[in-house]
């Protein structure tokens, strides 16, 4: 498959909640779902010649975005990593794949599982920074009172963090569609919760030369044991498995796409969750998904030759929802094969990458449309000002010739301008002012009014009919509610 790499920079704090629930405590995710990336492109669904192939066939896979550490895509710390309970610097880490916790020396350490943070292939560890903000719903502006049970808070990932993700294309996807997807993704977007308020602005940029990430996604399988009889699978993205079409938390050779491999449960470490995605287009929740989370480790043994041949590539996909970035499995990645023979190793403290220098935000289609709209609005306002000035000049010069015309008659002119079509408007007004009962009222200013009608559009005519009855008022005061 073809791969295109992207960086995603947070230009503002971003709220990514683990659950779609609206009540109770709701923790923040520490990665960006592939469905979010897919959704950005899906806004242009009808612009593709074959949208089914892009969004539903699995030919395009929108990977999950994970933090960058030293320019490399990081991975959730494997759940088989343990450290002494009181240790905070993680200079002494043990790998449960190779440790015998029954030994007295390890029992005395009071080891506990490391469940947060990301590492790259160089064993550099970093964690995202969060900011919690308390919010209040106001009942009304007068008494500033709050609605009952309407206080809430957001835990947001702090702006400035840089993520990386990959979009993979099957060979059947035309180059034109690949270029279009890349063009749509590049630029500024708003994702996550409360993106219409102060959260969620991100900048996506295409990266053509991203060797570190490419190497990390194609690690050569290393021997978990000398004879390749045991293998460790690292769950690099959310994993949704099925057992005879029914979702399940329990991995097996069948739902992993293998032949005869067996799960080595004593060395397997799995974290699960139930996720119910919300479909913004349909304004409804989809069916619940049973998910094995990133960082889980599945140990296998009794592999057949066909299993070994499949796993030797170092990476494969399995399970459901692959187009949303699910199902990525790494085989014996280098960062997982650490701490053999009960030996400890260290994780080096680092930090999530941040943008270097000033961020240049390219204008995307939304920016261009907005700029065009603002320019058109400004031109319209300038034309309205010029028209209003010319009408005021006309009134100042000729108001004496319309002294006999009543306010009701000017109201009739205004009604014609608002209701009659452009072709019939001028004839309708001329016929009206030439009626026998009104001749003496319009006689002095009839010729000048006809010249004005022939030279101006309906908006100017309506404005004249509105302002002429107020010709004797001080306009500067009348606009603020006062007058003579």
C-alpha positions in Angstrom: 0.0 0.0 0.0 1.1 3.6 -0.7 1.6 5.7 2.4 1.4 9.4 2.9 2.6 10.9 6.2 1.1 14.0 7.9 1.9 16.1 11.0 -0.9 17.6 13.0 -0.2 20.6 15.2 -2.6 21.8 17.9 -3.1 25.5 17.4 -5.5 25.6 20.4 -6.4 23.4 23.3 -8.4 20.4 22.1 -11.1 18.3 23.8 -11.1 14.6 22.9 -13.3 12.7 25.3 -13.1 8.9 25.6 -16.8 8.5 25.9 -19.8 10.2 24.2 -21.6 10.4 27.5 -22.7 13.9 28.5 -22.9 13.2 32.3 -20.4 12.1 34.9 -16.6 12.1 34.7 -15.3 11.9 31.2 -11.6 11.4 30.7 -9.7 12.8 27.7 -8.2 10.6 25.0 -4.5 10.9 24.4 -4.6 10.2 20.6 -6.8 11.4 17.7 -9.1 8.7 16.2 -8.7 7.9 12.5 -12.5 8.6 12.2 -11.7 12.3 12.9 -9.3 12.3 10.0 -11.7 10.4 7.8 -14.5 12.9 8.8 -12.4 15.9 7.5 -12.2 14.3 4.1 -15.8 13.0 4.2 -17.1 16.6 4.2 -16.2 16.5 0.5 -17.9 13.1 0.0 -19.7 14.1 -3.2 -16.6 15.5 -4.9 -15.1 12.1 -5.4 -16.0 10.2 -8.6 -16.3 6.9 -6.6 -16.9 7.8 -2.9 -17.7 4.2 -1.9 -14.2 3.1 -2.8 -12.7 5.9 -0.8 -14.7 5.7 2.4 -16.3 2.3 2.6 -14.3 -0.3 0.7 -11.2 -0.3 2.9 -9.0 0.9 0.0 -8.1 4.0 2.1 -7.0 3.7 5.7 -7.0 6.9 7.8 -4.5 6.1 10.6 -4.8 7.3 14.2 -2.7 10.3 15.1 -0.3 9.8 17.9 2.2 12.2 19.5 5.7 12.8 17.9 8.7 12.4 20.1 12.0 13.6 18.6 10.4 13.5 15.2 9.3 9.9 15.5 5.7 8.6 15.8 5.4 7.3 19.3 3.5 4.3 20.7 1.5 3.8 23.8 3.7 2.3 26.6 3.2 -1.5 26.4 1.1 -2.8 29.2 3.8 -5.4 30.0 6.1 -2.7 31.3 6.3 -2.5 35.1 8.2 -0.2 37.5 8.7 0.1 41.3 5.7 1.7 42.9 7.5 4.7 44.3 9.8 5.3 41.3 8.9 8.3 39.2 11.9 8.6 36.9 11.4 5.2 35.3 15.1 4.4 35.4 14.2 0.8 36.5 11.6 -0.8 34.3 10.9 -4.5 34.0 9.3 -6.3 31.0 6.7 -8.9 32.1 7.4 -10.9 28.9 10.8 -11.9 30.2 10.5 -11.5 34.0 9.6 -14.1 36.6 7.7 -12.2 39.2 7.8 -15.1 41.6 11.5 -14.4 42.3 12.0 -12.8 45.7 14.0 -9.8 44.4 11.1 -8.7 42.2 8.5 -9.3 44.8 10.3 -6.9 47.2 10.2 -4.1 44.6 6.4 -3.8 44.6 6.1 -3.4 40.9 3.1 -1.8 39.3 2.0 -1.5 35.7 2.9 1.7 33.7 -0.4 2.8 32.1 0.2 6.2 30.8 2.6 7.9 28.4 4.1 7.2 25.0 7.5 5.9 23.9 9.4 5.9 20.6 11.8 3.3 19.3 14.7 4.9 21.2 12.8 4.3 24.5 12.2 8.0 25.0 9.1 8.6 27.1 6.8 11.6 27.2 3.3 12.5 28.3 0.7 14.9 27.0 -0.1 18.0 29.1 -3.7 18.7 30.0 -5.7 21.8 31.1 -8.9 21.5 33.0 -11.5 24.3 32.7 -14.7 24.7 34.6 -17.7 25.9 32.7 -21.2 27.1 33.8 -24.5 27.4 31.9 -26.2 30.7 32.7 -30.0 30.7 32.9 -30.4 34.3 31.7 -28.5 37.6 31.5 -30.5 39.4 34.2 -29.9 37.4 37.4 -26.8 35.4 36.2 -28.2 32.4 38.0 -27.1 28.9 37.0 -29.3 26.0 36.0 -29.5 23.1 38.4 -26.8 20.5 37.7 -25.5 22.5 34.8 -21.9 23.0 35.9 -19.4 21.1 33.8 -15.7 21.0 32.9 -13.5 20.2 30.0 -10.1 18.4 30.2 -8.3 19.5 27.1 -4.9 18.6 25.6 -2.8 21.8 25.7 -2.0 23.5 22.5 1.4 23.2 20.8 1.7 19.4 20.8 2.6 17.8 17.4 1.0 14.5 16.4 1.7 12.3 13.4 -0.5 10.0 11.4 -0.4 8.0 8.1 -3.0 7.6 5.4 -2.6 4.4 3.4 -3.9 3.8 -0.1 -4.5 0.6 -1.9 -2.9 0.3 -5.4 -6.4 0.6 -6.8 -6.8 4.2 -5.6 -6.2 6.6 -8.5 -3.4 9.2 -8.1 -6.0 12.0 -8.6 -7.9 10.8 -5.5 -4.7 10.6 -3.5 -3.8 14.2 -4.4 -7.3 15.3 -3.6 -7.3 13.7 -0.2 -3.9 15.3 0.5 -5.1 18.7 -0.6 -8.2 18.4 1.6 -6.3 17.4 4.7 -3.6 20.1 4.4 -4.6 23.3 6.2 -6.4 24.3 9.3 -9.4 22.4 10.7 -11.5 22.2 13.8 -11.9 18.9 15.5 -13.1 17.5 18.9 -15.7 18.9 21.3 -16.7 22.6 21.5 -14.9 23.3 18.2 -17.3 26.1 17.6 -16.1 27.9 20.7 -12.5 28.1 21.9 -11.2 24.6 21.2 -10.1 22.3 18.5 -8.1 24.3 15.9 -5.4 22.1 14.3 -2.9 22.5 11.4 -2.3 19.5 9.2 0.7 19.4 7.0 1.9 16.8 4.5 5.4 15.4 5.2 7.1 13.7 2.2 10.2 12.5 3.9 9.3 11.0 7.3 11.8 8.2 7.5 11.6 7.7 11.2 7.9 7.0 11.1 8.2 4.8 8.0 10.9 2.7 9.7 8.9 2.4 12.8 5.9 1.1 10.9 7.9 -1.5 9.1 10.0 -3.0 11.8 11.6 -6.3 10.9 10.3 -9.1 13.1 12.9 -10.0 15.8 13.0 -13.3 17.5 11.0 -13.3 20.7 12.6 -16.6 21.4 15.6 -18.1 19.6 13.6 -20.6 17.5 10.7 -18.1 16.8 8.4 -20.4 18.7 7.0 -17.5 20.7 6.0 -14.1 19.4 4.7 -10.9 21.0 2.1 -8.9 19.1 1.9 -5.2 20.1 -1.5 -3.5 19.5 -0.5 -0.2 17.9 -4.0 1.1 17.3 -7.5 0.4 18.5 -8.4 -3.3 17.8 -12.0 -4.5 17.2 -12.2 -8.3 16.9 -15.1 -10.5 16.0 -16.1 -14.0 16.7 -18.5 -15.3 14.1 -19.7 -11.8 13.3 -20.1 -11.0 17.1 -17.8 -8.5 18.7 -15.5 -9.9 21.3 -12.7 -8.9 23.7 -11.0 -12.3 23.5 -8.3 -12.7 20.8 -7.8 -16.0 19.1 -5.9 -17.3 16.1 -9.0 -17.1 13.9 -9.9 -13.5 14.6 -6.3 -12.5 14.4 -6.1 -14.0 10.9 -3.7 -16.7 11.9 -3.7 -20.5 11.3 -2.9 -22.5 14.4 -1.2 -20.1 16.8 -2.3 -20.2 20.4 -2.5 -17.4 22.9 0.1 -17.5 25.7 -2.2 -16.0 28.4 0.3 -15.8 31.2 2.3 -13.3 29.1 -0.6 -11.5 27.5 -1.6 -8.0 28.8 -4.9 -6.5 27.5 -6.8 -3.4 28.3 -10.3 -3.1 26.9 -13.1 -0.6 26.6 -16.6 -0.2 25.1 -16.9 2.7 22.7 -20.1 4.1 21.3 -19.2 6.5 18.5 -21.5 9.4 17.7 -22.3 10.1 14.1 -22.5 13.8 13.6 -24.1 13.5 10.1 -27.0 11.4 11.3 -27.1 13.0 14.8 -27.2 9.6 16.4 -25.0 7.0 18.1 -23.7 4.0 16.2 -23.7 0.5 17.7 -21.3 -0.1 20.6 -17.8 -1.4 19.8 -15.7 -3.7 21.9 -12.2 -2.5 21.7 -8.8 -3.7 22.8 -6.8 -0.6 23.5 -3.4 0.6 22.2 -0.5 -0.7 24.2 -2.0 -4.2 24.8 0.4 -7.1 24.2 -0.7 -10.5 23.0 1.8 -13.4 23.3 1.6 -16.3 20.9 3.2 -19.8 20.7 2.8 -23.0 18.7 2.9 -21.0 15.4 2.6 -22.9 12.1 4.9 -22.1 9.2 2.1 -20.1 7.5 1.7 -18.1 10.7 5.5 -17.4 10.8 5.4 -16.4 7.1 2.6 -13.9 7.8 4.3 -12.4 10.9 7.8 -12.0 9.3 6.7 -8.7 7.7 6.7 -7.2 11.2 3.3 -5.6 10.7 -0.2 -6.6 9.7 -3.8 -5.5 9.9 -6.8 -7.4 11.3 -10.2 -6.9 12.8 -12.9 -4.4 11.8 -13.1 -0.6 11.1 -9.8 -0.6 9.3 -10.7 2.5 7.3 -10.8 4.4 10.7 -7.3 3.4 11.6 -8.2 0.3 13.7 -6.4 -3.0 13.6 -2.7 -2.2 13.3 -0.5 -4.9 14.9 3.3 -4.8 15.2 5.3 -8.0 15.6 8.1 -8.0 18.1 8.9 -4.3 17.7 12.3 -3.2 19.0 10.9 -1.2 21.9 9.0 -4.2 23.2 11.9 -6.7 23.2 13.7 -5.1 26.2 14.7 -6.4 29.6 15.4 -10.0 28.9 16.6 -12.4 31.7 14.9 -10.4 34.5 17.1 -7.4 33.8 15.8 -3.9 34.1 16.1 -1.1 31.6 15.5 2.6 31.6 13.0 4.9 29.9 14.5 8.3 29.1 12.3 11.2 30.0 11.5 13.4 27.0 8.7 15.7 25.8 6.1 15.8 23.0 7.4 17.7 20.0 6.3 21.3 19.6 6.4 23.4 16.4 9.7 25.1 15.7 9.5 28.9 15.0 6.4 30.7 13.9 3.6 28.5 12.6 2.6 29.3 9.0 -1.0 28.4 8.4 -1.7 27.9 4.7 -5.0 29.1 3.4 -7.4 26.3 2.7 -10.6 26.4 0.7 -12.5 27.6 3.7 -10.1 30.5 4.2 -10.4 31.5 0.5 -14.2 31.3 0.6 -14.3 33.4 3.8 -12.0 36.0 2.2 -14.1 36.2 -0.9 -17.3 36.6 1.2 -15.7 39.4 3.3 -14.6 41.2 0.2 -18.0 40.9 -1.4 -19.6 42.2 1.8 -17.3 45.1 1.9 -18.0 46.0 -1.7 -21.7 45.8 -1.0 -21.4 48.1 2.0 -19.4 50.6 0.0 -22.0 50.6 -2.8 -24.8 51.1 -0.2 -22.9 54.1 1.3 -22.4 55.7 -2.1 -26.1 55.1 -2.9 -27.2 56.6 0.4 -25.0 59.7 -0.2 -26.3 60.3 -3.7 -29.9 59.9 -2.4 -29.2 62.4 0.4 -27.8 64.9 -2.2 -30.9 64.3 -4.4 -33.2 65.0 -1.4 -31.3 68.2 -0.4 -31.5 69.6 -4.0 -35.1 68.7 -4.9 -37.1 68.2 -1.7 -39.0 71.4 -2.3 -40.6 70.0 -5.5 -42.2 67.2 -3.5 -43.7 69.3 -0.7 -47.3 68.3 -1.7 -46.6 64.6 -1.7 -47.9 62.9 1.4 -46.1 60.2 3.5 -48.7 57.6 2.4 -47.9 58.3 -1.2 -44.2 57.8 -0.6 -45.1 54.6 1.3 -46.9 53.4 -1.9 -43.7 54.0 -3.9 -41.7 52.0 -1.3 -44.2 49.2 -1.4 -43.9 49.0 -5.2 -40.1 48.8 -4.9 -40.4 46.0 -2.5 -43.0 43.9 -4.2 -43.0 44.6 -8.0 -40.5 42.8 -10.2 -37.7 44.8 -11.8 -39.3 45.0 -15.3 -42.6 46.2 -14.1 -41.4 48.5 -11.3 -40.6 51.7 -13.2 -43.8 51.5 -15.3 -45.8 50.8 -12.2 -44.5 53.9 -10.4 -44.9 56.2 -13.5 -48.5 55.1 -13.9 -49.1 55.7 -10.2 -47.8 59.3 -10.2 -49.8 60.1 -13.4 -53.1 59.0 -11.9 -55.7 61.8 -12.3 -56.3 62.1 -8.5 -52.5 62.5 -7.8 -51.4 64.7 -10.7 -51.4 67.9 -8.8 -49.3 66.3 -6.0 -46.5 65.0 -8.2 -46.7 67.6 -11.0 -43.7 69.7 -9.9 -41.3 66.9 -9.3 -42.6 64.3 -11.7 -40.0 64.8 -14.4 -37.1 64.7 -11.9 -38.5 61.6 -10.2 -38.8 59.8 -13.5 -35.1 60.5 -14.3 -34.1 59.1 -10.9 -36.2 56.0 -11.4 -34.6 55.3 -14.8 -31.1 55.8 -13.4 -31.3 53.7 -10.1 -32.3 50.2 -9.0 -35.1 49.1 -6.7 -33.0 49.3 -3.6 -32.2 53.0 -4.2 -35.8 53.7 -5.1 -37.0 52.1 -1.9 -34.4 54.1 0.1 -35.5 57.4 -1.5 -39.2 56.6 -0.7 -38.1 55.9 2.9 -36.0 59.0 3.4 -38.0 61.7 1.6 -40.8 61.9 4.2 -38.1 62.6 6.8 -36.4 65.3 4.7 -37.1 67.9 7.3 -35.5 65.8 10.2 -32.0 65.9 11.4 -30.7 62.6 10.1 -27.8 62.4 12.4 -30.1 62.5 15.4 -32.8 60.3 13.9 -30.5 57.4 13.4 -29.8 57.3 17.2 -33.5 57.7 18.1 -33.7 61.5 18.4 -35.1 64.2 16.1 -36.4 67.7 15.9 
